[in-house]
């Protein structure tokens, strides 16, 4: 009900779930007494692992790859700048001591993966922007957790360069383990046919969670490991991929709901009144000064327009992750940790309510919104036929696909692949070579093992470039059996002679445009 209400009202789902938790908890309708910060932290970590896995599975490598250098700088240098500016504001403007100020600065410097993934996928932005923001939200949890744990330790941090070295080492270990687990897991799932299709989603999530476990046990960054492993799995053309993606999306929603409700239970509403204005002041400095400064300085080496940097500054969304990290000093018994938690809690609520709903408006005002970036990717699900040495490819044609209007024969699939069934408006039929494909059609394509990849490459090429994909440099047609069948310059000259109406055939009839 909360998911449906949030989607209809436009309010961030975070606020509704927190509201449910507050209504159940102290000062609420049911007055449930819950103050176990340690349990909240453990469950929050588990939920964050699932959310990062879901985000990694949905991250497209072709969009993130060009953004990796920028995202890496934002997640390290940018975090350091944000921590310094925000901590200074918390110390000099609010009056917190330096340890509490540094903890707050580190906690709120992490952009929330769940908030960023959910909002950005509804806002049509160029892929270079969404790639940077999604990769940053997946990467910056790791260094921020390390900083919060270090500032919440019993003993003080003696040397800053030792801390930086520890962060670099943990990130390197986590990255290595995440890449290794992701590659091994994808290789196994592509070469070992499981006995039931329902096992594939479970196996994918199990591999992702195993990456976190391995990274944490090796004293590396488990959060970075699970995100990288999931990203590799999500870009590996695994069997039954749409079902796996839907399963992960559902788990991500459950993780968010449980995490937000639990955080709402943990807070005591009447204690938030005294910390409301300090939270607003710290949040204002974070949003208007620290975040823009970190974005503009971190991305200075990259030639990005100021408009895009301004949007990235506003898109540093916070969510449940900062609130979860605020439980770390509470568990460690740091003096003033309850006030730190309350300030972070209020800050997240206020600025989530402001930033999330206004992000689409700002994108349009800055003329960055990209209507062409709406989902138009070709949905292909592969089911392995182990005994028959083949694959069944289930292909869904989206609304903006250039496969619309293409005849089955014009797909020019490699030898060993064929369209065997078309489902249109609830009716299925066996297509002829002259059958014209339409938006919303679902195709069943049978391909043998040797041509499975080239058949999928050809289908995606036609979806991106139309029937001329591979002839005029459109699409990414890499199939081995795909070669031009006509003299393209001659066809172009002939088309010009025919004119727009198609007049000029020898028999006097009109040619199709």
C-alpha distance (Angstrom), angle and dihedral (degrees) to the residues before:
residue distance angle dihedral
X1 . . .
X2 3.81 . .
X3 3.81 91.9 .
X4 3.79 91.3 50.3
X5 3.80 92.7 46.0
X6 3.80 93.0 48.8
X7 3.81 92.6 49.5
X8 3.81 91.8 49.7
X9 3.81 97.9 42.8
X10 3.79 97.2 41.4
X11 3.80 91.5 -130.4
X12 3.81 117.3 137.2
X13 3.80 108.0 -94.8
X14 3.81 88.2 -134.5
X15 3.80 91.3 72.5
X16 3.80 93.8 50.4
X17 3.80 93.9 50.2
X18 3.78 92.4 45.7
X19 3.79 87.9 48.6
X20 3.80 90.8 54.0
X21 3.80 90.2 51.4
X22 3.81 92.2 47.5
X23 3.82 91.0 48.3
X24 3.80 90.0 53.0
X25 3.80 95.5 43.4
X26 3.77 138.5 61.8
X27 3.81 114.8 -31.0
X28 3.80 86.6 14.0
X29 3.79 135.0 108.7
X30 3.81 95.5 -82.6
X31 3.83 99.2 28.8
X32 3.82 95.0 -141.9
X33 3.81 109.9 -175.2
X34 3.78 109.7 -134.7
X35 3.79 124.5 153.3
X36 3.82 103.7 145.9
X37 3.81 102.1 132.3
X38 3.81 92.6 172.3
X39 3.82 93.5 56.7
X40 3.79 89.7 45.4
X41 3.80 90.2 52.9
X42 3.82 93.6 49.5
X43 3.81 93.9 48.0
X44 3.80 90.0 42.9
X45 3.79 91.0 54.3
X46 3.81 90.5 49.6
X47 3.80 91.2 49.6
X48 3.80 91.0 47.6
X49 3.81 90.2 53.8
X50 3.82 90.1 54.8
X51 3.82 92.2 45.3
X52 3.81 92.4 50.1
X53 3.81 90.2 47.3
X54 3.81 91.1 51.5
X55 3.79 91.0 47.2
X56 3.79 92.5 48.8
X57 3.79 92.1 49.8
X58 3.79 89.9 54.3
X59 3.81 96.0 46.0
X60 3.79 113.1 104.9
X61 3.79 112.4 -138.5
X62 3.81 93.2 -148.2
X63 3.82 89.3 60.2
X64 3.81 97.4 40.7
X65 3.81 99.2 43.2
X66 3.83 95.8 73.6
X67 3.81 89.1 43.6
X68 3.81 98.0 52.8
X69 3.85 97.7 95.4
X70 3.81 92.2 48.5
X71 3.81 92.9 44.5
X72 3.82 91.2 48.5
X73 3.81 91.7 53.8
X74 3.80 92.4 46.0
X75 3.81 90.3 50.0
X76 3.81 94.4 51.3
X77 3.81 114.7 18.2
X78 3.79 91.6 28.5
X79 3.80 92.0 51.1
X80 3.82 90.6 50.4
X81 3.82 92.2 51.7
X82 3.80 92.1 46.6
X83 3.81 92.4 49.0
X84 3.80 92.3 51.0
X85 3.81 96.3 47.9
X86 3.81 95.9 42.1
X87 3.81 93.7 45.2
X88 3.82 90.5 51.0
X89 3.80 90.0 53.0
X90 3.80 92.2 47.6
X91 3.82 90.4 50.8
X92 3.81 101.9 41.8
X93 3.81 101.4 30.5
X94 3.80 102.3 33.2
X95 3.82 99.8 28.7
X96 3.80 100.8 -124.1
X97 3.78 118.7 150.8
X98 3.79 117.1 -105.7
X99 3.80 96.3 -99.4
X100 3.80 93.2 52.3
X101 3.80 90.5 42.9
X102 3.80 92.6 51.5
X103 3.80 91.2 48.0
X104 3.81 91.2 52.5
X105 3.81 90.9 45.5
X106 3.79 91.5 52.5
X107 3.81 95.5 42.2
X108 3.81 96.6 53.1
X109 3.81 94.5 40.9
X110 3.80 90.6 78.4
X111 3.78 116.1 90.8
X112 3.78 111.3 -140.7
X113 3.80 114.3 -110.6
X114 3.80 94.5 -154.1
X115 3.81 93.2 50.4
X116 3.80 93.9 45.2
X117 3.82 95.0 45.9
X118 3.81 93.9 47.4
X119 3.82 96.8 44.8
X120 3.81 100.0 40.0
X121 3.79 93.5 50.8
X122 3.81 88.3 59.3
X123 3.82 95.0 47.0
X124 3.83 115.5 74.0
X125 3.81 101.6 -131.4
X126 3.82 131.0 155.6
X127 3.78 112.7 -87.2
X128 3.82 92.9 -118.1
X129 3.83 89.4 64.0
X130 3.79 98.2 41.6
X131 3.81 89.7 45.6
X132 3.81 92.5 55.9
X133 3.81 94.7 44.3
X134 3.81 95.7 45.6
X135 3.80 93.5 45.9
X136 3.81 90.7 46.5
X137 3.81 92.7 51.8
X138 3.79 89.6 49.5
X139 3.82 94.5 47.0
X140 3.80 105.2 38.5
X141 3.80 97.3 63.6
X142 3.80 89.4 73.1
X143 3.84 100.2 58.4
X144 3.80 91.9 37.5
X145 3.82 92.6 54.8
X146 3.80 89.6 50.0
X147 3.82 91.2 50.6
X148 3.81 94.3 47.6
X149 3.81 91.9 48.8
X150 3.83 90.6 48.4
X151 3.83 93.7 49.1
X152 3.83 90.3 46.0
X153 3.81 94.1 50.5
X154 3.79 119.0 116.6
X155 3.79 93.1 -117.8
X156 3.81 123.3 53.5
X157 3.78 122.9 -105.0
X158 3.80 103.6 -98.9
X159 3.81 103.6 -167.9
X160 3.80 126.1 21.2
X161 3.80 93.1 -150.7
X162 3.82 90.6 57.2
X163 3.80 89.1 54.5
X164 3.81 91.6 49.5
X165 3.80 90.0 49.6
X166 3.81 91.4 51.4
X167 3.80 90.9 49.7
X168 3.81 91.9 50.0
X169 3.81 92.1 48.0
X170 3.81 94.4 48.8
X171 3.79 91.6 47.4
X172 3.82 91.5 49.7
X173 3.82 92.3 49.5
X174 3.81 92.1 46.9
X175 3.80 92.7 47.8
X176 3.81 93.3 49.1
X177 3.80 93.1 48.7
X178 3.80 93.5 44.4
X179 3.81 93.0 51.4
X180 3.80 92.4 46.0
X181 3.81 95.7 47.6
X182 3.80 91.9 44.4
X183 3.81 93.3 50.8
X184 3.81 94.6 45.2
X185 3.79 91.7 46.0
X186 3.80 94.4 49.6
X187 3.81 91.6 46.2
X188 3.79 91.2 52.1
X189 3.80 95.3 46.8
X190 3.81 92.0 49.0
X191 3.81 94.3 49.8
X192 3.82 103.0 35.4
X193 3.80 117.0 64.1
X194 3.81 111.5 -144.9
X195 3.82 116.9 -142.6
X196 3.83 94.6 -119.5
X197 3.80 132.1 34.4
X198 3.82 90.7 -136.1
X199 3.81 89.9 66.3
X200 3.81 94.0 64.8
X201 3.84 96.7 71.5
X202 3.80 90.5 47.0
X203 3.79 91.8 48.1
X204 3.80 92.6 50.3
X205 3.81 93.4 51.3
X206 3.80 90.8 44.3
X207 3.80 90.9 54.3
X208 3.81 91.3 48.9
X209 3.81 92.9 49.8
X210 3.81 89.7 46.4
X211 3.81 88.4 57.6
X212 3.80 89.5 57.4
X213 3.81 91.7 47.6
X214 3.80 93.2 48.8
X215 3.80 92.3 46.9
X216 3.80 93.5 49.4
X217 3.81 93.5 46.3
X218 3.82 89.9 51.2
X219 3.85 89.6 53.7
X220 3.79 90.4 -110.7
X221 3.79 132.3 119.7
X222 3.78 106.3 -70.3
X223 3.81 91.6 -174.7
X224 3.80 92.3 58.0
X225 3.82 90.2 44.5
X226 3.80 94.6 54.0
X227 3.82 93.0 46.6
X228 3.81 94.2 50.0
X229 3.81 93.3 43.7
X230 3.80 91.0 50.2
X231 3.80 91.7 47.1
X232 3.82 90.9 54.1
X233 3.80 91.1 47.6
X234 3.79 91.0 48.5
X235 3.81 92.6 54.9
X236 3.82 98.2 43.2
X237 3.84 101.9 87.9
X238 3.78 93.6 -116.8
X239 3.81 122.9 -172.4
X240 3.82 117.2 -91.8
X241 3.79 90.4 11.9
X242 3.86 100.1 164.5
X243 3.81 90.0 53.3
X244 3.81 90.5 48.4
X245 3.80 91.5 48.4
X246 3.79 92.1 50.3
X247 3.80 92.0 47.8
X248 3.81 91.6 51.2
X249 3.80 91.1 46.9
X250 3.81 90.3 53.7
X251 3.81 91.8 49.0
X252 3.79 89.3 49.5
X253 3.79 90.9 54.4
X254 3.81 91.6 48.7
X255 3.81 90.6 49.4
X256 3.80 91.8 51.3
X257 3.80 93.7 46.7
X258 3.80 94.3 48.5
X259 3.80 92.9 44.2
X260 3.81 95.4 49.2
X261 3.80 94.6 44.8
X262 3.81 90.7 50.0
X263 3.81 91.6 50.1
X264 3.80 89.2 50.2
X265 3.79 89.0 53.1
X266 3.79 92.0 50.8
X267 3.80 96.8 54.7
X268 3.80 123.5 82.2
X269 3.83 106.5 -143.1
X270 3.82 98.3 -153.9
X271 3.82 89.7 56.4
X272 3.81 90.8 59.9
X273 3.81 95.7 67.4
X274 3.81 96.1 77.9
X275 3.79 92.5 47.2
X276 3.81 97.8 46.5
X277 3.80 99.1 96.2
X278 3.82 95.3 40.1
X279 3.82 87.2 53.7
X280 3.81 91.4 49.3
X281 3.83 91.3 50.3
X282 3.82 94.0 48.1
X283 3.79 90.9 45.1
X284 3.79 92.2 49.7
X285 3.81 91.4 53.5
X286 3.81 90.3 45.2
X287 3.81 94.0 49.7
X288 3.80 101.0 36.8
X289 3.82 101.4 33.4
X290 3.83 116.7 10.9
X291 3.81 99.2 44.5
X292 3.84 96.8 43.9
X293 3.80 90.9 44.7
X294 3.80 92.1 50.7
X295 3.81 91.9 47.7
X296 3.81 96.8 47.0
X297 3.82 94.6 43.8
X298 3.83 95.7 42.4
X299 3.79 93.3 47.2
X300 3.82 95.2 42.8
X301 3.84 91.8 106.6
X302 3.81 89.7 57.5
X303 3.77 122.5 74.8
X304 3.77 98.1 -128.3
X305 3.81 122.4 151.0
X306 3.79 116.2 -105.7
X307 3.78 90.3 -120.3
X308 3.79 90.9 61.4
X309 3.80 92.3 46.5
X310 3.80 89.4 50.7
X311 3.80 91.1 52.8
X312 3.82 91.4 47.8
X313 3.80 88.5 51.6
X314 3.79 91.3 55.4
X315 3.81 92.9 41.3
X316 3.82 93.8 65.0
X317 3.79 90.2 114.5
X318 3.79 121.7 -170.7
X319 3.77 124.8 -153.2
X320 3.76 140.1 148.4
X321 3.82 95.2 -34.1
X322 3.85 94.9 76.1
X323 3.81 89.9 47.6
X324 3.81 90.8 51.3
X325 3.80 91.1 48.5
X326 3.81 88.6 50.7
X327 3.82 88.0 65.4
X328 3.83 90.6 64.5
X329 3.86 94.8 77.6
X330 3.82 88.9 43.2
X331 3.80 90.9 56.4
X332 3.82 90.0 44.6
X333 3.82 90.6 52.9
X334 3.83 95.7 -122.1
X335 3.80 113.5 174.1
X336 3.81 111.4 -103.9
X337 3.81 92.6 15.0
X338 3.82 92.3 133.2
X339 3.79 90.5 58.0
X340 3.78 90.1 47.9
X341 3.82 89.4 53.2
X342 3.82 92.4 48.7
X343 3.81 93.2 49.1
X344 3.80 91.6 49.6
X345 3.80 91.6 46.3
X346 3.81 93.9 52.8
X347 3.81 92.2 42.2
X348 3.80 92.6 53.9
X349 3.81 94.0 48.1
X350 3.80 95.9 46.8
X351 3.78 97.7 45.2
X352 3.81 95.5 39.3
X353 3.80 86.9 56.6
X354 3.82 89.6 50.9
X355 3.81 104.0 38.0
X356 3.80 104.4 38.5
X357 3.83 100.0 55.1
X358 3.83 93.6 39.8
X359 3.82 96.3 50.8
X360 3.85 95.5 84.7
X361 3.81 90.1 47.6
X362 3.81 91.8 50.2
X363 3.80 91.5 49.1
X364 3.79 90.2 54.8
X365 3.82 92.7 43.7
X366 3.81 90.3 53.1
X367 3.82 89.6 44.7
X368 3.77 92.1 -122.6
X369 3.80 99.5 119.1
X370 3.80 109.1 114.7
X371 3.79 114.1 -156.0
X372 3.80 90.3 -173.1
X373 3.79 91.3 62.8
X374 3.79 92.7 69.8
X375 3.77 114.9 120.4
X376 3.78 108.0 -70.9
X377 3.79 99.6 138.7
X378 3.76 116.4 134.0
X379 3.80 111.4 -106.2
X380 3.80 110.4 -136.8
X381 3.79 123.6 175.2
X382 3.79 119.0 -170.2
X383 3.79 125.3 -156.6
X384 3.82 115.7 -172.8
X385 3.81 119.4 -131.6
X386 3.78 99.4 -156.5
X387 3.80 99.3 -178.3
X388 3.80 94.3 42.2
X389 3.83 93.1 45.9
X390 3.77 91.4 -128.9
X391 3.79 146.3 96.4
X392 3.79 136.8 -124.3
X393 3.80 110.7 -140.5
X394 3.79 115.5 -160.5
X395 3.82 106.7 -159.2
X396 3.82 123.7 -167.4
X397 3.83 116.3 -165.3
X398 3.85 109.9 -143.7
X399 3.78 125.2 -147.7
X400 3.81 99.2 -96.1
X401 3.79 97.7 39.0
X402 3.81 117.0 128.5
X403 3.79 87.8 -140.2
X404 3.81 85.3 85.1
X405 3.81 108.2 107.5
X406 3.81 95.0 17.9
X407 3.79 117.9 127.5
X408 3.80 118.9 -127.7
X409 3.80 90.4 -117.0
X410 3.81 89.9 52.5
X411 3.81 90.8 61.3
X412 3.82 86.1 77.6
X413 3.79 93.8 -158.4
X414 3.80 115.9 -168.5
X415 3.78 119.7 -94.4
X416 3.80 107.4 -81.7
X417 3.83 95.2 40.9
X418 3.80 128.5 86.1
X419 3.81 141.1 166.6
X420 3.80 103.9 -115.7
X421 3.81 102.9 172.2
X422 3.82 139.7 19.4
X423 3.81 123.2 -161.6
X424 3.82 113.2 -159.1
X425 3.81 126.3 170.1
X426 3.78 91.2 -15.7
X427 3.82 93.7 -50.8
X428 3.79 123.9 107.4
X429 3.80 125.9 -154.2
X430 3.80 140.3 163.3
X431 3.81 107.6 -104.7
X432 3.77 128.4 -131.3
X433 3.83 121.9 -140.5
X434 3.82 88.0 -102.0
X435 3.82 94.7 51.0
X436 3.81 108.7 125.0
X437 3.81 115.0 -136.3
X438 3.79 119.5 -133.4
X439 3.78 139.1 -163.1
X440 3.79 111.2 -80.7
X441 3.80 94.4 25.5
X442 3.78 118.8 138.6
X443 3.79 117.1 -149.4
X444 3.77 130.9 -160.6
X445 3.80 109.7 -149.2
X446 3.80 122.7 -174.1
X447 3.81 116.0 -154.4
X448 3.78 133.5 174.0
X449 3.78 120.1 -125.1
X450 3.84 96.8 -100.9
X451 3.81 94.7 53.6
X452 3.80 100.4 33.5
X453 3.82 94.6 102.9
X454 3.80 95.0 41.5
X455 3.82 90.9 48.8
X456 3.80 91.2 53.1
X457 3.82 90.5 45.0
X458 3.81 89.8 53.1
X459 3.81 92.6 48.5
X460 3.81 91.6 50.9
X461 3.79 91.1 46.1
X462 3.81 92.0 54.5
X463 3.81 90.3 45.9
X464 3.82 89.6 55.1
X465 3.81 101.8 34.9
X466 3.79 106.9 21.6
X467 3.79 126.5 -130.7
X468 3.83 91.4 -34.8
X469 3.81 92.6 58.8
X470 3.78 108.8 137.8
X471 3.81 93.4 19.0
X472 3.80 102.2 73.6
X473 3.80 98.9 25.2
X474 3.81 95.1 -91.4
X475 3.77 122.4 134.2
X476 3.78 126.1 8.5
X477 3.77 100.1 -85.6
X478 3.80 107.3 170.2
X479 3.78 99.6 155.8
X480 3.79 113.0 137.8
X481 3.81 94.3 -135.4
X482 3.81 97.0 47.4
X483 3.81 112.8 105.4
X484 3.82 132.0 150.4
X485 3.81 111.4 -89.2
X486 3.82 97.6 -164.9
X487 3.79 141.2 41.2
X488 3.84 98.6 -95.4
X489 3.87 97.4 -162.4
X490 3.79 89.5 51.3
X491 3.82 91.3 51.1
X492 3.81 90.9 50.0
X493 3.82 91.9 51.4
X494 3.79 90.8 47.3
X495 3.82 91.4 49.6
X496 3.81 90.6 54.0
X497 3.81 90.1 51.9
X498 3.78 92.5 49.6
X499 3.82 91.6 54.3
X500 3.80 129.0 -156.4
X501 3.78 95.9 -56.5
X502 3.76 94.5 49.5
X503 3.84 95.0 -121.5
X504 3.78 117.2 153.5
X505 3.80 107.6 67.4
X506 3.78 113.2 141.5
X507 3.80 91.0 -117.6
X508 3.81 92.3 50.1
X509 3.82 95.2 -115.1
X510 3.79 125.7 127.8
X511 3.76 120.2 -100.0
X512 3.78 120.3 -141.3
X513 3.79 111.3 -100.1
